């Protein structure tokens, strides 16, 4: 295309600043967001800090009001853009697809999670009853079918999600979301790791395990905590540091599990800016632990591997596929098995690091940030060009 691609990125919930910054580098970007999550989730502040030059349109309202307001906004704004990039394949994507069909602007959906599998975790955790679980799953599947039929394409995070999304969308491309900045997420040698621990106020001699995932129904921090408690009972002087959103909720969870001396080995800090500081915590750690009930991909384990840090993770969803042979995989909700893998990492540091460094080679080759946004730009441009070529034929008919 002779001019920058004009993209309207419609976000109904939360998204990562790394995705916004990278997308702004490959197109003329306008971000349309739900007003409250944008402000309260920290993205507004991070966009301001980033210095990127994008337009941001805030859409007010909760649930039903937002659905109506977003459809009205999208129908009005759509003609100014070459393509609409919609987050996920659910309610927000429905508004985008309806507006796109009305205004003849192509819609590309980007999915980074398995919606049915995530929703089922609510029932597994007892957060919803059987009636709501059945009704909710029917609604989700209906949205997947409708949106899949209407969208010009779907970009799915990793092969696992592409396999799920391809059941509903005729054109489904592999996406890398924001990928991994392998210049920032890089290995640290022993001396540098010691210096990082000192600067970050981390224990110098303990076995430091990072758990970076947020507290959410599809995550399984309980298994990580139980696993570390088991490993400690077997002589490993380990501690856990949580860096995900809701750090206080993580501490409350740990204290409510009746684990021994929990305040002596469990800590949490507010979410670190993912572009400024997060990599250093990984690089200073001995291992990353990631347990989930369901998982679309798991970018945190890939970031850890890019740092040459061994990973223990649940063999579920996209993690089972992507991390096979590159991390120490364990069965779902099996704290004893995860403890065994953490102990193995501690007892075989050279072998564990060698495995992680092989994982880094994979991340550099397949998941690097540059490729992530080059591939996404290619998909968006191809959809926009196809739409332009089809427009004269549609007008003539």
N, C-alpha and C positions, 0 to 999 in steps of 0.2 A: 504494500500500500504506500502511496506517495506521501501521505500525511500520517501523523500519529493516530493509532487506533483509539477511538473514543469509547471507553468502557464505563458502564454503570455497574458497580459492584454492590449488590443488595444483600445486607447482612441483617438477619432477623434476631440474632442473639449475640454471641461473643465470637471474636476472631483474634488472631495473633498479630501483633504489630509487625512481625517479620514478614507475614504475608502481605500486609498493606504496603510496607516499604518496597518489597520486591516487585509487587504489581505496579506500583507507581513508576518504577524504572523502565517498564516495557510498554506502557500505554499512557494515554491522557485519561487520568482516573478521576471519577467522582464516586465517593463512598456514600451510600444511602444506608442509614443505620436506625435501629430502634433507639430512641433517645435515652431511655433509662439505662439499659445495659452498657451503652457507649460511655456514659458518664460514670456510672458506678463501678463498672468493671475495669476501669483504668485505661482503656484504649484512647479516650479523648486526651488524657494527659500525655500519653506516649506519642500520639500523633503530633501534638504540639511540640514535644521535645525533639522529635526526629528531624524537624525542619523540612519535611517533604512538602511539595507544592501540589496539594490536591483540594478539590472541593468536597465538603462534607454536608450532606443534607440529613437533618435529624427528623425522624418521624415519631410523633408522640403516641401515647396510648398503650394499654396493656391488652394482650390477647385479642379479643374481638374488635375493640376499638382500633388497635394497631393493624389488624387484618384489613379493615375497611379503609383506614387512612393510607396504608401502604399501596393498596390497589389503586386508589385515587391518585396518589403521587406518581406511581409507576406509569399509569396510563397517560398522565400529563407530561412526564419527563422523557419517556422512552424515545420519541422521535429525534431527540438530540444526540442519540448514541448509535454506534455501529453494532453493539452487542450488549446484552445484559448478562452479567455473571451472578447467578443466584446461589446463595449458601444452602447447601443440603438439598433434599428432594421432598420437603414436607410443606408446611403451611406457607412459609415465605415464598418458596418456589412456585406454589400455586398462583399467588398474586403476580409474580413475575411472568409466568407463562400466559396467564390470562391477558395481562397488559401487552405482552409481546405479540400475542396472536391478534389482538385488537389493533395494534399500531404497526404490525408487520416488522417487528424488530426481533432478531433471533435471540434465543435464551440458551445459555450454557449453564448447567448446574455443576457445582463442585461439591462432592461429598467426601467427608473425612471420617464418617462413623457409620456403623451398621444400625439403622434405626430400630428395626424389630428386635434385634438381639439386645440393644441397650435398654429398650423399654421393658423387655422381659426381666431384666435385672431388678426393676422396681418391685415386681411381684415376688421374685426370689427373696428380696430383702424384707418382704412384708409391708411395703409402703403403700400398696394398693390391693384391693380385694379382687376376687375372681371375675366379677362382672365388669369392673373397670378395666381389668387386664384384657379380657376378651374384646370389649368394645374398642379399647384403645388400639389393639393390634389390628383389628379390622379397619379402623380409620387410617392407620399408618399405611397398611397395604394398599388401600384405595388411593391415597395420595401418591404413593410410589408408582402405581399404574398410570394414573392420570398425568402426572408430571413427566414420567418417562415417555409417554406417548406424545406429549406436546413439545418437549424441549428439542432443540436442534442437536444437542449433544450433552453428554455427562462426562465430567472428568472426575475420576475416582482415585483416592489416595491408596496406591499399592494394588497388587494383583488380587488380593483377597477381596477388597471392596469392589474392584472392577468386575470380579466374578458375580458378586451380589447385584450390582447395579445393572449389569448387562441383561439380567432377567426382565428388566422393565424398559430400558432405553435402547433404541436401535443403534445409536452410535455412542460407544463408551470408550473413552481414552484413559490411558494410564496417567495419573498425576502424582506429583511429589509434594504438593502443598507448598511450604516455604523451603523444603529441602534442608540440608545441613551445611552451614558455613564452615567448611573444613579448614579454613585458615584460622578461624577463631577456636573451633573445637579441634584441638590438636594435642598430641601426647606431651606430657611433661616428664622429664627425667627426675631422678630421685632428689637431686639438690633443689630443683625448681619446685617440686611438690612440697618439700619441707618449707621453702620460703612462702609458698602459697598458703599453707596451713597456718603459718605464723600470721600472715597478713589478714587472713579470714577468721582468725581466732578459732581454729579447729584444733582438736587434740593432736599432739605431735606423734604419739606412739600408739594410739588406739586404731583399731580396724574401722575405718569410717565408711559407712554405707549411706549413699544418697538415695532418697526416695522423693522424686520431683513431681509426682502426679498430684492433682487436686483431689479434694474429698468429694466424691460423686458416687452415685448409685452403681455405676458400672465398674468402678475401681475396687480394689481389694487390699487396702492398707492393713487390715487386720491380719492377713496371712503373713505379710512382711514382718509385722511386729512380733507375731508368735514365732516366726522362723528365727528372728534374731534372738529372742528370749531363749529358744532351744539351743542355738549356737553358743550363747553365753553360758548356759548351764553345762556345756561340754568344754568350757575352758577358753573360748574365744573372747577376748576383750573388745567387743564390738559396740559401736554406737550408731544410732540412726539419726540422720538429719533430713527433715522434710522442707522442701523449698516450694511446694505447690501453693495454689490459692487456698485460703482458709487455714492458715497455719495454726490458729488457736483451736479450730475444730479438730485438727489432727492431735494436738496435745490433749484435748478433752477426751478424744476417742481412746488414746493410749492409756490415760489415767483411769478410764472406766472399764478397762479390760482385766483388771486385777493381775497385771503382770508384776513380777518381783522388781522392786527398786527402780521403777520405771523412770523417775525423774533423773536418775543417775546416768541413763544411757539413751534417752529419747529427747530430741530437741527439734525445734522448728523455727523457721524465720519467714518473714513476709516474702512473697514471690519476688525473685530477683529479676531485674530487667533482662529479658532473654538475649538482647544484643549487647549488653554491657554488664558482664559479671557472671552470668550463669555458667559459662564455659570454665571459668576458673574453679568453681566448686566441683564440677565433674573432674577436672584435671588434678585436683587435690585429693580425690577420694580413692579408696581401695576397691570399691565395687558400687554398682548401681543395682537396686532391686526394684522390679516392676511386677506387681501382681494385679491381675484384673479378672473380673468375671466375664467380661466381653471386651474386645479391643479391635478397633479398625486397623491400626498399624502399630503405633508405639514409636513416635519419633524420639522420645527421650532415650530409649536404649540405643538408637542409632547414633545420637549425639555422644553418648558415653563411649561407644565403640570408636567413634572418630577420635576420641581423646585417648584411646588405648586402654580404657578402663573396663575390666571384666563386668559382665552383666548376668544376673540371675533373673529369669522372667518366667511368667506363666505361658505355657504352650497353648494359647487360645487365640482364635481369630487371626488377624494379620501378623501378630508376633510369632505364632507358630510357623508361619510360612517364611517370613523375612529373616528371623533370627536363627533358624535351623542351622546347626553347625558353627554358629558364630557366637552363641551365648549358651549359658547353662539353663536349659529349659526344664520346667517342672510341671506336674499335673495341676489342674485347677483346684484352688483352695486346699492345697497340700502343704501345710507349714513344715512338716517334718522333711519333706523332699527338698523344699527351698533351703532349709537349714543345712542339709547335707551339701548342697551346691555352694552355699556361702562358706562352709568349712573347707570344701575342696579348693575354692579360690584362695583362701587364707593359707592353706597347707601346700599349695602348688603355685606360688606366685609367678614363677617364670612361665610355666605352661599356660596359666590363665591369661597372662599379659600377651603371650604369643597368639593365643586364640583371638583376643581382643584386637590385636594389631592386624590380623587377617581380616577381621571385621571392618577395620578402618579402610583397608584397601577396597573392600566392597562398597562402603559408603562413599568414598571418594569417586569411585567409578560410576555408581548407579544413583546416588542420592544427593549429589552436590547441589548447592544453591543455584549456581549458574544454569545448570541443566533444568532445574525445576521451573524457572521462569521463562527460559527459552522455549521449553515444551509447551507451557501454558499459552504463551504468546502465539505460538504456531497454531494451536487449536482455535483460539479466539479469532485470529486473522482468517483462517480457512473458513470458519463459519460465517464471518462477516462478508467475505468475498462471495461465497456461495449464495448468500442472501441477496446481495446486490445483483448478481447475475440472474437470479430467478425473478427479480422484481419486474423487469420489462415484460417477461412472458406472462406473469400474473396479471399485469395491467392490461395487456392485449386481450387476454381471455375474458 
